[in-house]
C-alpha cells in the first residue's frame, strides 16, 4: 500500500504543477485578452494635403538612440511602429514603461522634440497638419 500512496502523491504533484503553469499563462495573457495587442511605440498621421518625408528618432535613458526610422507619407496616409508585434510581451521587454524622447524631422528641415511616456497601452501619436508637427502624449 505504501507504493500506491507514493505513486498517487507523485501524480498529484505533477498534476498540480501543470495546473499552476496553465493558470500562470492565463494570468500573464489576461490583460491582452481583455484589451487587445499592445499599442505601437508611435503612430504617424499625415493629415496634410502634401506628401512628406518624416524621420522619427526615439531615445531612451541617457539619450540612447533606440529607433531611427524614415517614412515617405502621402497625403492622409498613416503608419505605426512597429506595424505589429510578433509577441505580446515584446513591447514590455523592448520598450519598458518609462520616459522617452521623440525627435521628429519633417522634410529635412522642420524639427520637434518632446518627452513622452510609453508603456504597454500608451504610445506617442505624431500628427502632421499644415506642415506643423504635433506630438500627443507629452509629459506634463
C-alpha positions in Angstrom: 0.0 0.0 0.0 2.9 2.4 0.6 3.9 2.3 -3.1 0.4 3.1 -4.3 0.2 6.0 -2.0 3.6 7.3 -3.2 2.5 7.0 -6.8 -0.7 8.9 -6.1 1.3 11.6 -4.3 3.7 11.9 -7.3 0.8 12.1 -9.8 -0.9 14.7 -7.6 2.3 16.8 -7.5 2.8 16.6 -11.3 -0.9 17.5 -12.0 -0.7 20.4 -9.5 2.4 21.8 -11.2 0.8 21.5 -14.7 -2.4 23.3 -13.4 -0.3 26.1 -11.8 1.7 26.6 -15.1 -1.6 26.8 -17.0 -3.0 29.3 -14.5 0.2 31.4 -14.7 -0.1 31.6 -18.6 -3.7 32.6 -18.4 -2.9 35.3 -15.8 0.0 36.6 -17.9 -2.1 36.8 -21.1 -5.3 38.1 -19.4 -4.7 41.8 -20.0 -4.1 41.2 -23.7 -7.2 39.1 -23.9 -9.3 41.9 -22.3 -7.7 45.0 -24.0 -6.0 43.6 -27.1 -2.5 43.8 -28.5 -0.1 46.4 -27.0 -0.2 49.9 -28.6 2.6 50.7 -31.1 5.5 52.8 -29.8 4.4 55.6 -32.1 1.9 56.3 -34.9 2.3 58.9 -37.6 -0.7 60.5 -39.3 -0.1 62.8 -42.3 -3.3 64.9 -42.3 -1.7 67.5 -44.6 -2.6 67.9 -48.2 1.1 67.3 -49.2 3.3 64.3 -49.2 6.1 64.4 -46.6 9.3 62.8 -45.6 9.3 62.1 -41.9 12.2 60.9 -39.8 11.5 59.8 -36.2 14.2 59.1 -33.6 13.3 57.7 -30.3 15.7 57.9 -27.4 15.6 56.1 -24.1 17.6 56.7 -20.9 20.8 58.8 -21.2 19.9 59.7 -24.8 20.3 56.2 -26.0 19.0 56.1 -29.6 16.8 53.0 -30.0 14.7 53.8 -33.1 15.6 55.8 -36.2 13.0 55.4 -38.9 12.2 57.5 -42.0 8.9 57.3 -43.8 7.7 58.8 -47.1 4.0 59.5 -46.4 1.4 60.6 -48.9 -1.4 62.9 -48.0 -3.8 61.4 -45.5 -1.6 58.3 -45.0 -0.7 56.8 -41.6 1.9 54.3 -40.3 2.8 52.9 -37.0 6.0 51.5 -35.4 6.1 48.6 -35.3 3.4 47.6 -37.8 2.5 44.7 -35.5 4.1 42.9 -32.5 5.5 39.4 -33.1 4.8 38.5 -29.5 2.6 40.3 -27.0 5.5 40.5 -24.5 7.8 42.3 -26.9 6.7 45.8 -26.1 7.2 45.4 -22.4 10.6 43.8 -22.9 11.9 46.1 -25.7 10.3 49.3 -24.6 9.7 49.2 -20.8 7.4 51.7 -19.2 9.3 55.0 -18.9 10.1 58.4 -20.4 11.3 58.5 -23.9 12.4 61.5 -26.1 10.9 61.6 -29.5 12.6 63.8 -32.2 10.7 64.3 -35.4 12.1 65.9 -38.6 9.7 66.9 -41.3 11.1 67.3 -44.9 14.7 67.5 -43.5 14.1 71.0 -42.0 11.3 71.2 -39.5 12.1 69.7 -36.1 10.1 69.0 -33.0 11.3 67.2 -29.8 9.1 66.1 -27.0 9.3 63.8 -23.9 6.6 61.2 -23.8 5.6 58.3 -21.6 5.5 54.9 -23.3 4.1 51.7 -21.8 2.1 48.7 -22.9 -1.1 50.6 -23.5 0.3 54.0 -24.3 2.4 55.2 -27.3 3.1 58.5 -29.0 0.9 60.0 -31.7 2.6 62.2 -34.3 0.3 64.3 -36.4 1.4 66.4 -39.4 -1.0 69.1 -40.5 -0.3 72.3 -42.4 3.4 71.4 -42.2 3.2 71.5 -38.4 4.2 68.7 -36.1 2.1 67.7 -33.1 3.2 65.0 -30.7 0.5 63.8 -28.4 1.1 62.1 -25.0 3.5 64.7 -23.7 4.8 64.6 -20.2 3.1 67.3 -18.2 
